[in-house]
Amino acid sequence: MEDLSLHILDMIQNSIDASAKNIEITIVDHKRDNVLSIEIKDDGRGMDEEILKKVEDPFYTTKSKKTGLGIPLLKQSAIETEGQFTITSIPLKGTSIKATFRRDHIDRKPMGDIASTIVAAILLCPECHFRFTYKSVKLTGEEESFIFDTGELRAELEDIPLNAPPVLKFIKEYLNEELKRLKDE
């Protein structure tokens, strides 16, 4: 995958395939510690110990395709940048995946278009509850963050669906604006 946003979208698709209704995406850009972390948590079916041991194998999948490359590729991307990868799962409770990357590593993939990733996730599962948190920690240690929560937006919109084109356009513009603000500071 060319950028990290595509890895995130792949993990969200896994969550949706596992019947998750609540999906949390957290990105922490910690300039001071030179670490970028991505965490995706869901309340899907989860996995038992046997499956959990197999999911990092690129030739294992529970889907109809022949390979399950998403998780192994994300793990590889993290390890190649002197980062770490962890996956935990509890049957019938959900799964949590966390990948960390050394920010300035030459092999770290660019973040990519996170706003489009969140919009695509909403299109994949308009009834799902997504909570996206982006936190930036500056070299001085000062922290700033924002949270985008589809539950809050749904309450404001009342009967207007999240996948209505004007709503998706608003979401994308809002996320791009907030991400740009935090990256510029």
Steps between C-alpha positions, in 0.01 A plus 500: 500500500627839405399693810383447857145620433450196276615271783248672726222451247590131471483458879164680508373262230614208718303650791188539287539144369514388865158664557638789705258783565742722693841573353761731653792630296772685692807660346766656722772702328756539779772723358677527834543122536541451122212249494190473286238256628182368349245303698173348380259348753167338431218312667475231234502121528857491619728201454590201710863417583534259207394755238693779672821298456431462127392853397856626460567230238452648149359170373225478761161659448144443611375665180441346158822646358815289528719733708449717806762763438353796692621421851839355393572805279415745779722306739782497245465876444529563874796264556689640198496843665629377836143504630279242663180315423251346740164335452269390776159345466230352718229282345164681490660817644720641223849559374767764551789556261782744571792584273775744590757647264815703546380831352822597325591155370577509129273199437195640681217532255321833473176539691292543185146633477348433841190709428417284197564188709245606762248592228556161334444329836167680538404391149592140584289502816273804533330349805830446685617735773846635419713698743812648347756668724809680374752618756810704427782539752745773406872499566431724803270233642188711443206283398207575278232271368159474347231235499254425225209288619225382266268454798516871578455590134206260467328670796541841335380382159196316639340335192771586247716192430877522542551365149307786338738670253488847666573341839794301361634816337472687831674216689789489254547880504477513879754221550740649245475839672563357848787276387665789314465722808670246725775421249579868440545579868 
